[in-house]
Amino acid sequence: MLIRLYTGPDGESHFEDLAPGFAANEAGERSPLQQTDGVSFGRTQPGTFMDWHTAPRKQYVITLSGQVEIGIGDGTIRRFGPGDVMLADALPGGAHTTRVVGTETRVTLTVPLQE
């Protein structure tokens, strides 16, 4: 699952389902290369809740283990688990909440994107 979290014209956060733009190559298919400065791993304990906040930059957040619920202003909550990718693109507008659910520590891989 690839979900974009973005700020709409109304200044609020919204979710959008995305599909990578694949192109054929000799090994199968690949999406276009995106520029990044590096990656980081994160670890968050079950029960952790982050109240309304925005992403610090445009970035992919890939859940490697554990589960998280992301909430937006209209009350929508989406759950992300292992293998799910969120493109945090809600800059500088709408905020979201983050809650680590279940009993497993959430481990993430974050890939900040260059603009």
Contacts in CASP RR format, 6 or more apart in sequence:
PFRMAT RR
TARGET T0000
AUTHOR 0000-0000-0000
METHOD contacts of the structure
MODEL  1
MLIRLYTGPDGESHFEDLAPGFAANEAGERSPLQQTDGVSFGRTQPGTFM
DWHTAPRKQYVITLSGQVEIGIGDGTIRRFGPGDVMLADALPGGAHTTRV
VGTETRVTLTVPLQE
1 17 0 8 1.000
1 80 0 8 1.000
1 83 0 8 1.000
1 84 0 8 1.000
1 85 0 8 1.000
2 17 0 8 1.000
2 18 0 8 1.000
2 19 0 8 1.000
2 20 0 8 1.000
2 84 0 8 1.000
2 85 0 8 1.000
2 86 0 8 1.000
2 87 0 8 1.000
3 15 0 8 1.000
3 16 0 8 1.000
3 17 0 8 1.000
3 18 0 8 1.000
3 78 0 8 1.000
3 80 0 8 1.000
3 84 0 8 1.000
3 85 0 8 1.000
3 86 0 8 1.000
3 87 0 8 1.000
4 15 0 8 1.000
4 16 0 8 1.000
4 17 0 8 1.000
4 18 0 8 1.000
4 86 0 8 1.000
4 87 0 8 1.000
4 89 0 8 1.000
5 13 0 8 1.000
5 14 0 8 1.000
5 15 0 8 1.000
5 55 0 8 1.000
5 70 0 8 1.000
5 72 0 8 1.000
5 86 0 8 1.000
5 87 0 8 1.000
5 88 0 8 1.000
5 89 0 8 1.000
5 90 0 8 1.000
5 96 0 8 1.000
6 13 0 8 1.000
6 14 0 8 1.000
6 16 0 8 1.000
6 87 0 8 1.000
6 89 0 8 1.000
6 90 0 8 1.000
7 13 0 8 1.000
7 14 0 8 1.000
7 89 0 8 1.000
7 90 0 8 1.000
7 91 0 8 1.000
7 92 0 8 1.000
7 93 0 8 1.000
7 94 0 8 1.000
8 14 0 8 1.000
8 94 0 8 1.000
11 93 0 8 1.000
11 94 0 8 1.000
12 72 0 8 1.000
12 73 0 8 1.000
12 74 0 8 1.000
12 94 0 8 1.000
13 71 0 8 1.000
13 72 0 8 1.000
13 73 0 8 1.000
13 90 0 8 1.000
13 93 0 8 1.000
13 94 0 8 1.000
13 95 0 8 1.000
13 96 0 8 1.000
14 72 0 8 1.000
15 72 0 8 1.000
15 76 0 8 1.000
15 78 0 8 1.000
18 87 0 8 1.000
20 31 0 8 1.000
21 31 0 8 1.000
21 32 0 8 1.000
22 29 0 8 1.000
22 30 0 8 1.000
22 31 0 8 1.000
23 29 0 8 1.000
23 30 0 8 1.000
23 31 0 8 1.000
23 32 0 8 1.000
34 113 0 8 1.000
34 114 0 8 1.000
35 113 0 8 1.000
35 114 0 8 1.000
36 111 0 8 1.000
36 112 0 8 1.000
36 113 0 8 1.000
36 114 0 8 1.000
37 112 0 8 1.000
37 114 0 8 1.000
38 111 0 8 1.000
38 112 0 8 1.000
39 109 0 8 1.000
39 110 0 8 1.000
39 111 0 8 1.000
40 109 0 8 1.000
40 110 0 8 1.000
41 64 0 8 1.000
41 107 0 8 1.000
41 108 0 8 1.000
41 109 0 8 1.000
41 110 0 8 1.000
42 107 0 8 1.000
42 108 0 8 1.000
42 109 0 8 1.000
42 110 0 8 1.000
43 105 0 8 1.000
43 106 0 8 1.000
43 107 0 8 1.000
43 108 0 8 1.000
44 68 0 8 1.000
44 100 0 8 1.000
44 105 0 8 1.000
44 106 0 8 1.000
44 108 0 8 1.000
45 100 0 8 1.000
45 105 0 8 1.000
45 106 0 8 1.000
46 100 0 8 1.000
46 101 0 8 1.000
46 102 0 8 1.000
46 103 0 8 1.000
46 104 0 8 1.000
46 105 0 8 1.000
46 106 0 8 1.000
47 99 0 8 1.000
47 100 0 8 1.000
47 101 0 8 1.000
47 102 0 8 1.000
48 98 0 8 1.000
48 99 0 8 1.000
48 100 0 8 1.000
48 106 0 8 1.000
49 97 0 8 1.000
49 98 0 8 1.000
49 99 0 8 1.000
49 100 0 8 1.000
50 97 0 8 1.000
50 98 0 8 1.000
50 99 0 8 1.000
51 97 0 8 1.000
52 95 0 8 1.000
52 96 0 8 1.000
52 97 0 8 1.000
53 95 0 8 1.000
53 96 0 8 1.000
53 97 0 8 1.000
53 98 0 8 1.000
54 90 0 8 1.000
54 91 0 8 1.000
54 92 0 8 1.000
54 93 0 8 1.000
54 94 0 8 1.000
54 95 0 8 1.000
54 96 0 8 1.000
55 88 0 8 1.000
55 89 0 8 1.000
55 90 0 8 1.000
55 91 0 8 1.000
57 91 0 8 1.000
57 112 0 8 1.000
57 113 0 8 1.000
58 87 0 8 1.000
58 88 0 8 1.000
58 89 0 8 1.000
58 91 0 8 1.000
58 112 0 8 1.000
58 113 0 8 1.000
58 115 0 8 1.000
59 87 0 8 1.000
59 88 0 8 1.000
59 110 0 8 1.000
59 111 0 8 1.000
59 112 0 8 1.000
59 113 0 8 1.000
60 85 0 8 1.000
60 86 0 8 1.000
60 87 0 8 1.000
60 88 0 8 1.000
60 110 0 8 1.000
60 111 0 8 1.000
60 113 0 8 1.000
61 85 0 8 1.000
61 86 0 8 1.000
61 88 0 8 1.000
61 108 0 8 1.000
61 109 0 8 1.000
61 110 0 8 1.000
62 83 0 8 1.000
62 84 0 8 1.000
62 85 0 8 1.000
62 86 0 8 1.000
62 108 0 8 1.000
62 109 0 8 1.000
62 110 0 8 1.000
62 111 0 8 1.000
63 80 0 8 1.000
63 81 0 8 1.000
63 82 0 8 1.000
63 83 0 8 1.000
63 84 0 8 1.000
63 85 0 8 1.000
63 86 0 8 1.000
63 106 0 8 1.000
63 107 0 8 1.000
63 108 0 8 1.000
64 82 0 8 1.000
64 83 0 8 1.000
64 107 0 8 1.000
64 108 0 8 1.000
64 109 0 8 1.000
65 82 0 8 1.000
65 104 0 8 1.000
65 105 0 8 1.000
65 106 0 8 1.000
65 107 0 8 1.000
66 81 0 8 1.000
66 82 0 8 1.000
66 100 0 8 1.000
66 102 0 8 1.000
66 104 0 8 1.000
66 105 0 8 1.000
66 106 0 8 1.000
66 107 0 8 1.000
67 79 0 8 1.000
67 80 0 8 1.000
67 81 0 8 1.000
67 100 0 8 1.000
67 101 0 8 1.000
67 102 0 8 1.000
67 104 0 8 1.000
67 106 0 8 1.000
68 79 0 8 1.000
68 80 0 8 1.000
68 81 0 8 1.000
68 98 0 8 1.000
68 99 0 8 1.000
68 100 0 8 1.000
68 101 0 8 1.000
68 106 0 8 1.000
69 77 0 8 1.000
69 78 0 8 1.000
69 79 0 8 1.000
69 80 0 8 1.000
69 97 0 8 1.000
69 98 0 8 1.000
69 99 0 8 1.000
69 101 0 8 1.000
70 77 0 8 1.000
70 78 0 8 1.000
70 80 0 8 1.000
70 86 0 8 1.000
70 96 0 8 1.000
70 97 0 8 1.000
70 98 0 8 1.000
71 77 0 8 1.000
71 78 0 8 1.000
71 96 0 8 1.000
71 97 0 8 1.000
71 98 0 8 1.000
72 94 0 8 1.000
72 96 0 8 1.000
73 94 0 8 1.000
73 95 0 8 1.000
73 96 0 8 1.000
79 101 0 8 1.000
80 86 0 8 1.000
90 96 0 8 1.000
100 106 0 8 1.000
END
